[in-house]
Amino acid sequence: MRTGVFGGTFNPVHYGHLRAAEEACLALGLDRVLFVPAGTPPLKQEGLAGIEERVRMVELAIENNPLFELSMAEAYMDGKSYTVDTLKTLQLENPGDSLMFILGVDAFCDMHRWKDPEGLMSSADFLVMSRPGHPFAPISHLPYAILPEGAIASLDSGDVSCVEGALRGGRRLCLLKITGMGVSATMIRELISGGDSVRYLLPEAVESFIMSNGLYR
């Protein structure tokens, strides 16, 4: 089974997350995407909702998509949750699966700051997705990304939407240009805090849960 691994605080989960996972499934032929809410991320966000609330919001957001599943691999992990440990856990839990780790281009360019980047790159294939305001160009300077000549320029110019290469160590690397949605969890929290509408930025069930529980006020 080809399994995408999509981690994050999901504080809250929104349509940008859901559309990214949908396009990952379509472009790479994934059989499913695991949404992995972070229990205690290494860089804890201000205004981070409790893990129970964030797990419930993910459940509500994905309940109508049979390709999306919730993973509790990080939710109640002791101490801070690191991606390299999560991927090892998921591989043990799903020994027959081919894992593809999904992340944004900005996070990929900063991966040298993560815990054990070499171990991380050997634990799964990588799908790196575009994000508004973050071109793929910086990847050309990364020593751990091996790509065909001119591939990144073709992505940034819009000539192609997906290119394939390899990670240092041999794992598969895919770069995917997805629909640019200028929505972020930070934006949503700020709107809620200011008493403004967040309709059409996230699923209605998630919005109702936030309002009913007084989150982000």
N, C-alpha and C positions, 0 to 999 in steps of 0.2 A: 504493500500500500504506500502511495506517495502522500506524505503528510506534511503540511505546512505548519510551522510553529510560529505563532504571532504573539509575542509577549508585550507587556506594557502595564502601566498603572491603571489605564482605562478609568480615568478620574475626571469626567465620566467617559464611557464609551460613546462614540458618536458616528455619524454617517461617513466621515472620512476613514475611520477604521474599517467599517463594514464594506465600503466600496473598494478599498485597497485589497482586502481579503478576497472579495469577489473577483477582481481582475487578476489576482494571483492564481486563483483556481482556473480561470479561463485560459490564461496565457501559458501556464505550465502544466495543465492537465492534472492538477492535484485532486486526490480523492477526498481529501478533507483538510480543514484548517483548524488547528487547536488554538483557542484563545487562552492565554496563560496570564491571568492577573498576578501582578507582583505583590507578594506579601509585604516585605520591608525592603524597598529598593535601596541600593547603595547611596543614592542621592535623593533623599526623601523630599517630596514636594511639600511646599507650604499649602495648607488646606487639603491635605490628602484625606479622603473619606476612608472609613474603616474597611477592612478587607471584606467583611460580610456584605456591606452595602455595594462595594464594587463588583463582587462576585454576582450578586443578585442582578445588578444592572446589565452585566454581560449576558446572564441567562435570559433576561427579558429581550435583549437586543438580537440574539441569535436563534431564538426558539423556533422561528418559522423557516430556517434555512437548514436543510438536511446535511449540507456539506460543512457546516460550522459546528464545532463542539467545544465545550468548556473543559479545560484541564486545571486541576487543583495542584499541580506539581510545585508551584511556588507559594500558594496561598497561605499555608500554615507552616512553612519551613522555619526552623529555628534560626534566629539571626537574620542577617541580610541575605537577600536572594541574588545569586550571580548566575548569569546566563550559561556559562560553561558547565556549572553543576546541574542546572535544569536540563540541558540537552543530554547530559550523561544519564540522568534519571529517566528521561523520556525514552531513550534508546533501550534502556534495560526493561522498561515497562512495555515497550512495543518492539521486540527484537526483529520482527519481520518487516518493519517499516523503513522506508527511505525518507529520512528527515530533511526538510528544507527550512532553514531559518529565515524568517522574513523580517526585514528592517529597512529603515529609511536611509537615503544616501548620506544625510548628515551624521547619523549614528555610525554608519560604516566607516566614514572618514575619520571618526574619532575612536575607532575600535582599539587602537594601540594603547589607549588609556584603560581599557577594560581588564578585568581579572583574566590572566592566562589566555591572551589572544591566540597563541599558537594552538593551545588545546581546544579552544573554541572553534577555530577553523578546521580542525581535524574531526570535529564531532558531527558535522552536518554540511550539506550543501547550502549555499547562500542565495537568497533572492533579495536584491537591493532595489528598492523602489524610489521613484522620484518624489520630491516634496516641493511645494511652492517656495520659490526663492532660493532653492538649493540645486544648482546645476550638477551634472555628473563630472564636469571637468576636473575637479580636484582628485578624482580617483586615479587619473593618469599619473599622479606623483606618488601613489601608494606602492610600497615594495611588495605588498602581499596580494596585489591584484594583477593578474596576467590576462590581457585582452588583445584582440586583433588590432592592428594599427588602424587608426581612424575610426574605431568603433564608438568611442565616447563622443567625438565630434558629430558623428551621424545621429547619435541619440539627442544631443543638445540642440541640434539644428532641426529635429523633427523628421529627418529622412527615414529613420527606422524607430520602432517602439521597443524593441527587445534585442539585446546582444548577449552572446554567451562567451565565457572565458573560463578561467580556473583560478582557484586560490593557491597561494604558495603551499605546497604539500599535496596538491592534486585534486582537491575537492572542486566540485562544479560551482561556478559563479555565474549568475544571471543578473543582468541589469534590465529593469523594466520601467518604461515611462508610462505612468498611469494618469487617469483623469485628475487634473489639479483642482482640489476642493479646498478653498481657503477657510477651513474650519478647524479649530483646535480646542482641546479640552480647556486650556487656559482662557480662551475667548468665552467659552460657555460658562465657566465659573465666574468670570468677571461680569457677564451679562446678568446672571442670576443674582449675584451679590448686589448689583445695581438696580434690581427689580425690573429688568428688561426681558422681553420675550426671547425664548430660545426655540420657538416652534420652527420645524423644518431643518434644524441643525442636528437633531438626534431623534431616535425612534420615539413615538408618542408614549409608549409604555415606560421607557426610561425617563422621559420628562415627568410623567405622572408620579413615578417612584421618587424622583428627586424632590418634587414639590410636596408630596405627602409626608416625606421624612425630614423636610427642612434642611436639605443638604446645601452646602456652599453659600449659605446666607451670612 
